[in-house]
Amino acid sequence: MIYDLIMAAFADVEESDHQEHFLVERLHQSNTFIPELSLVAETDNQKIVGYILLTEVEIVSKNIIVSSLGVAPLSVLPEFQKLGIGGRLLKEAHKKAVLLGYDTAVLLGHKDYYPRFGYRRAIDFGIEFPFDVPSDCCMIIELRPNAADNISGVVRYPDIFFE
Ligand SMILES: CC(C)(COP(=O)(O)OP(=O)(O)OC[C@H]1O[C@@H](n2cnc3c(N)ncnc32)[C@H](O)[C@@H]1OP(=O)(O)O)[C@@H](O)C(=O)NCCC(=O)NCCS
């Protein structure tokens, strides 16, 4: 399932197998689910046009396991894209994550999209993802200054992502 999200991240949403909502449903029922970090964007007449979910992941090194957040999925209805909704969802989720005490968030995504919101290549911090994908698309944001300075290792997604 994570690979479906990766495909959605690298190409048009049509590349999706349209199963992502099942992942979201499973994540909602899992212990990685954080209600405050499940956000929808609505129009004035309550139409849901965007969604973001951040769930807990770990960054695992030899000596230490550090909690982080995985952004997946982030999606905006095609006819509402390029209006700033994706960016607002991200920024709002980041604010809430900080209030909850999280220092970093990671994602697989468009290398030309996420850097404008502060994401940087994870590999530059010594952080790797467990997928065979270009390192430019594996990103991390420091939600507090220098939060990733002393973190390195491999991102571990919960098993539920792979079901
Ligand atoms: C990626 C996505 C969430 C962006 O949402 P959005 O509301 O359209 O984004 P914003 O309005 O905040 O930002 C729009 C800007 O991002 C750019 N952008 C959007 N998708 C992009 C992509 N795949 N690659 C590079 N830039 C992209 C737009 O060109 C636009 O740039 P501009 O401001 O210079 O004109 C949305 O396009 C989407 O749902 N895509 C399909 C699902 C998906 O790929 N999700 C991400 C999985 S990691």
The ligand as a Gaussian input file, in Angstrom:
#p B3LYP/6-31G(d) Opt

LIG

0 1
 C        0.317000      17.540000      -4.384000
 C       -0.983000      18.221000      -3.978000
 C       -1.410000      17.761000      -2.608000
 C       -0.754000      19.736000      -3.963000
 O       -1.934000      20.370000      -3.497000
 P       -2.345000      21.820000      -4.032000
 O       -3.449000      22.301000      -3.177000
 O       -2.584000      21.755000      -5.484000
 O       -0.991000      22.622000      -3.752000
 P       -0.812000      24.162000      -3.485000
 O       -1.963000      24.904000      -4.092000
 O       -0.500000      24.360000      -2.070000
 O        0.500000      24.455000      -4.277000
 C        0.396000      24.578000      -5.660000
 C        1.783000      24.685000      -6.237000
 O        2.412000      23.415000      -6.096000
 C        2.792000      22.957000      -7.369000
 N        2.626000      21.521000      -7.436000
 C        1.507000      20.822000      -7.240000
 N        1.754000      19.510000      -7.465000
 C        3.065000      19.442000      -7.792000
 C        3.914000      18.389000      -8.156000
 N        3.459000      17.156000      -8.259000
 N        5.207000      18.657000      -8.408000
 C        5.675000      19.915000      -8.354000
 N        4.905000      20.972000      -8.035000
 C        3.617000      20.718000      -7.770000
 C        1.861000      23.644000      -8.331000
 O        2.419000      23.695000      -9.619000
 C        1.751000      25.020000      -7.706000
 O        2.900000      25.770000      -8.005000
 P        2.838000      27.358000      -8.143000
 O        2.404000      27.884000      -6.812000
 O        4.258000      27.731000      -8.475000
 O        1.847000      27.623000      -9.212000
 C       -2.105000      17.953000      -5.017000
 O       -1.617000      18.305000      -6.287000
 C       -2.588000      16.520000      -5.031000
 O       -3.502000      16.151000      -4.297000
 N       -2.010000      15.713000      -5.924000
 C       -2.438000      14.333000      -6.070000
 C       -2.100000      13.484000      -4.855000
 C       -0.646000      13.566000      -4.511000
 O        0.199000      13.495000      -5.382000
 N       -0.375000      13.706000      -3.206000
 C        0.955000      13.809000      -2.694000
 C        1.452000      12.470000      -2.309000
 S        3.015000      12.674000      -1.554000

